[in-house]
Amino acid sequence: MNKLGNVSVGGRNKVRIMGILNTSCESFFRKSIKISKLHISNTIKEMETDGADFIDVGGMSTAPYLSTTVSEKIETKRVLDAVKIIQNASNLPISVDTCRASVAKIVLENGVEIINDISGLKYDPKMIDVIKNYNPSLILCAFSSKTVTGNHITVTKKLFQESLTLAKKAKIPFTRIVLDPAIGFFRKSGKGSFFTKIQSDWLERDLLLIQNLKSVKQHHPILISVSNKSFIGKLLGKENPSDRLFGSIAAEVVSVINGADIIRTHNVSQTKDAVKIASKLSRSHKGL
């Protein structure tokens, strides 16, 4: 049985919801930024009431089109402060969105159960040792530090295999690994350090992956994160992420029908309702 933290995922389990908590003031989606203790606590309680199964905390924006890198010290403080507030407000499993070993080590020492590494364990060479020592559940994103070419499905599967090999080296059971096809992180160019360079159209890549989620699963649950992302703005002609709610819900519904097991979202309440209907209407109907 596959588990993320203490929550069963994938297979016949219902589609799970991961609520996003951004503590980075550089985040592309301003409405999602929560910094004060009261805001974080109230947001977490609301997410739990609305049906979130996990909370994913980020302390540094990694949007590829923004220059948003902060020091490890700043990222650590932001995330650790938020983790402690969440632990006092809720019993939901906590995922921390980081690819830095020092950040991962500190939050794992403080009771975090899941590391969400958008580099798929490839950015920080020290991450393997940290993962091996603390044995968390993992979310591994498709990522390469080099330019990739070829069929997007084949490339994504290859990048996943590289990360799974690293996870095996860290002795993480495959039953505690979830894969994320990294929607929005494959670009021709960018200002950040955390995107995979491609020569082809990034919009075409994102759409193709969402349409073919079952093709890249490789016997692992799939997490999809499309909430308010650029491809939705591109398709709808909406530059402001705050105007992308309905597009986000539509993309999440299609993702569920196409095989997503976990939806990572800024909009827990709306996504929960949409996922419930999508799961009922999907041919691969999951328990509710």
N, C-alpha and C positions, 0 to 999 in steps of 0.2 A: 504493500500500500504506500502510495506517495504522500508525503507530508511536507508542509512548509510551516516551520515552527511546530506547534502541536495541532495544526489543522490539516485534515485530510483534503487532498486536492487531486483533480484529474479523474479519469475513469468515469464511473457512474456518480461520483460526488457532484453536488450542485455547483454551478459556477460561483466562484468566490469573488468578493469585492475587496479591493485594497484602496483605502483612502490615502490621498496624498497630503502631506503636511510639509510645506516649504518654509524653512526658517532663513532662507537666503533672500536678502532684499534686492538682489540682482535678477530674481526669477522673471521669466518672460511673462508669466501670468500673475499680475499684481494682486488680484483678488485672493490668490491662494497663499499669500505671504502672511505668516503669523509669527510674531516676535515676542509679545508680552506674555507673561505667565497666564493672565486671565484669558487672553485670546486663544492661546494654545489649549488650555484646559477646556474652555467652552466648545472649541471646535472638535476636540477629541470626543467629548461627551455626546455632541450632536452626531458625529460620524457613527459612533457606537449605536446610538438610538436608531439611526437611519439604516443600519444593517451592515456596516463594514465588518469584515472578518479579520483584517490586518490594518495597521497604520504604517505607511512608508515615509520616513523622515529624511529630508535632504538638507544639507547645510551649505551647498554650493551649487549654483545653477550650472548645468552642463549643456545648455542649448548651443548647438554648433555655430549658429549665426551671431552669437554674442561673445564678447570678450569679458568673461566673468570669473576667471580664476582668482581664488582667494588663498591665503596661507593655510597650511594644515592646522595651525593654532586656532585661527578664526573658525574654520570648518568644525574642528573638534568641539570648541566651546558652544557653538550654535547647536550642534546635534546633541551633545551630552546634556545641555540645559533642557532641551526639549524632551529628551528621553526620560529624564527624571520627573518632569511635569506630567508626561503621559502615564508613567507608572503609578503616579498618585491619583490620576483621574480615571484610569481604566485598566482592565485586565487583558485588553487585546494584545496579541502578539505584535512585536515591533520589528519592522525591517528598517535598516539604515542604508540609504543610497549613497555609497561611496566606493571609490576605487583606490583609496589610500590606505595602506596597511596600518599606519599609526592611528588613524581615525577608527578603523575597524577594531583594532585591538582594545582601545579604550571603551568603546560601546559594548563590545562582547564581555569585557570584564564587569560591565554594569548591567548585565541581564538581558541584552538584546539577543534575539534568537535567529535573526535572518540578516544576511548581508546581500544587498542588491548591487552588484558590481557591473556598471554599464560597459566596462572594458572586458568582461568575461574573464577576469583574473589576469589580464595581459598587461595592464598599465604599470603596476607596482610589483617588482620582482619579490618584494618581501611579503606580499599578500598570501602566498602559498603557505608560508610558515605560520602566519597568524591563523589562517583557516584551519590548518592541521592541528594547532594547539587548542583551539576553542571549539572546533567541530560544529559550526552553525549550519542551518539550512542555507541554500544559495539560490539566488536568481542570477543567471548568467546571460548577458546580452551578447548578440552577435557584434563582433568588433575586430578591426584590424588596424594596426598603426601604418600599414602600407596601402597603397592604392590597389583595389581589387577590380578585376574584370571578369566578364563572362556572365552566364545565366544567373540571375539574382537568387533563384531558389537554390541552385547548386552551391553558389558561393556562401549563402547563409548557412546551409547544412555543414559545409566545410569549416566555417568559423565556429559553429557550435561544437563540432568534433574536437577542435583544438582546445576549446575551453573545458570540455568534458574530460579530456586527457589531463589537463592541469588539475581539475577537481579530483580526479582519481589519484594523482600524485599526492594531493593533500588528504587522501583517505576519507573523502566525503562519500557516503553511500549514494548511488544513483537515485534511490528513492527519496532523497531530500534535495533534489535539484530541479528547478523550474527554468525553462528557457524563454527568452524574450527576444523577438526578432528585431528589436531596436528601430521601431518606426520613427522617422525624423532624424536619424543619426547617420544616414548615408548621404553624402553631399559631394558636389564637385569642388566646393571650397568652403571655408569657414574660418571663424575667428578664434574658436576654442580648440582644445586639445583632444576632445573626446568624441570625434566623429570619424567614420570610415570614408575614405576618399574613393569616389567612383567617377567614371568618365561619362556615364549615361545619365538620363533624366532621373532625379531623385524622386519626383512625384510618381513616375511610372514604377519605380522600385517599391515605394510604400504601398501603392495600390495592389501590385502583384502579390506582395507578401500577405496582405490582409485577405486576399482572395484565395490563398493557398496555404493557410496555416496548417492544415492536416499533413501537408507534404513535408513540412520541416520539423514535425514533432519528435521524431526519432525515439518514440516510447517515453517521452517526458511530457509533463503538463506544460502548457503554453500560457504565458502571461502576455497580455497585450496592453499597451499604454498609448492611447490615441487621443486622450482628452485634451481638447482645445489646441491641437497641434497644427503645424504649418500647412500640412496637406489639406486640412479642412478649410483653413483660411484661403488657400489657393483655389480650391474648387468652388467655394462660395463667394469669393471676392470680398472677404471680411478680414481686414488687417488687424483689428482689435480682437485678441483672444477672448475677451468677455462676450463677444457676439457669436461665439461658435458652439453654444450649448447644444442646439438641436442637431447640428452637424456631428458633434461628438457622440450624442446618443445614437444617431443613425449608424455611425461607424462601429460603435460598440455592439449594437444589435447584430450587424453583419458579421462581426468578429466572433460572436458567440455561435451563430449559425454555422460559421466556417471552422469551428473547432477550438476556440479560446476557452481556457479553463479558469483563468483569473483575469479580471478587468481592473486595471489600476486607473483611478479616476480622481478628478477634483470634485466631482458631482455625485456624491454617494447616494443620496436619496433618489434622484432621477435615474441614475444608472441602475440601482437596485430594481426599480419597477420595470425598466426596459429589459433588463437581463431576465427577469422572471417570465415575461411574455416571450422573449426570444427563445428561452429554454423550452417552453411549452410548444412552440411552433417548430423548433428544430427537429429534423429527422433523427438526429442523434440525441434524442430527448434525455436530459439529465434529471436526476431526482431533485425535487424542490422541498 
